[in-house]
Amino acid sequence: MSRVLTTSAYDEDMNTLDPHHPEALAQVSDRLLSTEKAQRMAQFFGLLADTNRVRIVALLAQGEFCVRDIAVALDMSESAVSHQLRMLKALRLVRFRRQGRHIFYRLLDHHVLTLYEVVAEHLDEEDPETA
């Protein structure tokens, strides 16, 4: 199937804006990511650039666990787990509840779980470039 090239800013065939036209930029300029939000997103993703934090998120995607159980499951010290959980809590990725002497952690909401699941699924997909 051949594709018809258009000269308009909006390529209806591909349902995308043609970036080679100045009109395209004008149409999306009000939806551009602000520098402040980009910095917050970079901080967010940077926080997840730690293997131990990602492993904790992966475990919490399975359910709620106390610090001791997380430490045992991931072969980490309780102190190290607590440190990582504080960082995850600071960026609103996890929440906790106390039950007696134990503190139980879980993912904050469905957005965090969805983010984890989408990234994991993406990484499990076969690379079309090498297939």
N, C-alpha and C positions, 0 to 999 in steps of 0.2 A: 504494500500500500504506500503510495507516494504522499508526501506531506506538502501541503500548499503553504508557501511562505507568504506572510503578510507584511505590509509596511506599517501597520498600525501599532500603537504601543501595546495593545492587548491582542495576544495571539489566541483567538477563540478556539482554534483547532487543538491547542495544547492546554488551554485554560490557564495560561500563565502570562505574566507581563514580560514584554520583550525589553531587556535591560539596555538595549542599544538606542532606545528612544528616550529623550528627556521627559516626555509625557509620563512614561512609566514611573520615573522617580517621583514626579509630582503626585501621582496617584497613591503612592505608598508612604510619602514623607510623614504623614501624621501617624503612621503605624510603626515607624522605626523605633528600635529599642533605644531607650535613653542610656546615657553613659552610666548614670547611677544604678539603674536596674542591671545593666551588663556587668558592673562591678559586683553587685550582690550575687548574680548568677555565677560569675567566675569564682567567687568565694565559696558558694554552695558546692559547685562541682569540684573545686580544689579540695574541700573537706573530704569529699568522697574519693579522692585520689590516694587513699591510704588502704592498703590491703586489709588490715585488721578491722577498720571501720566498715569496709564493704562486707567482710565476713560476718560482722555483727548484724548489719542490716539484713543480710541473707538469712541469718538464723531467725531474726525477729519477723521476717516475712512468713515464717512458719507458725508463729504464735508468740505468746507472752512468756518471758523467762526471767528468773532472778539472776542477779549478778553472778552468784556462785555457779549456777548451771551454765551460764554463758562462758564463764572462765573454764569450766571443765570441758565443755563441748569444743571450745576453740583452742584448748591447751595454752591458756594465757593466765597470768596472775589476776586475782580479783582487783588489785590496785590498777593494773593496766586496763582492764575492762571498764572499771569505773571512770578512769580518765577519758577513755574513748567515748563512753556514753555521755559524759558531760559535754564533750564537743558536739556530739550528735544532737543533744538536747538544746544546745545554744542555737543551732540552726533550725530548730523545730522539726527534727526528723523523728524523734522518739518522745514518748511520754512515760511517766512512771506512776506507780501507786505503791503505798506501803501496806504491808500485811504483817503485823507483828514486827519482828526484827528484820524481815526481808523486804527488799525493794524489787518490784517486778517491772520490767520494761517491755514496751511494745511499740510498734511503729505508730507515729502520731495519727495518721489518717490514710484514707485510700489513695491519696495522691502519691505518697511516699511508696506505698506498696506497688502502685501502677508503674511508677518510675523504675523501681527495681525490676519488676517483671518484664517491662518493655526492653530494658537494656539487656537483661539476661537472654531474652528471646532473640534479640538482634544479634548477640554474640554467638548464639547457637546456630544461626542461619548459615547456609553455605554461601561463600563469597562468589557472586556471579562472575567476577573477573577470573577466578581460578577454576570454575566449574567446567 
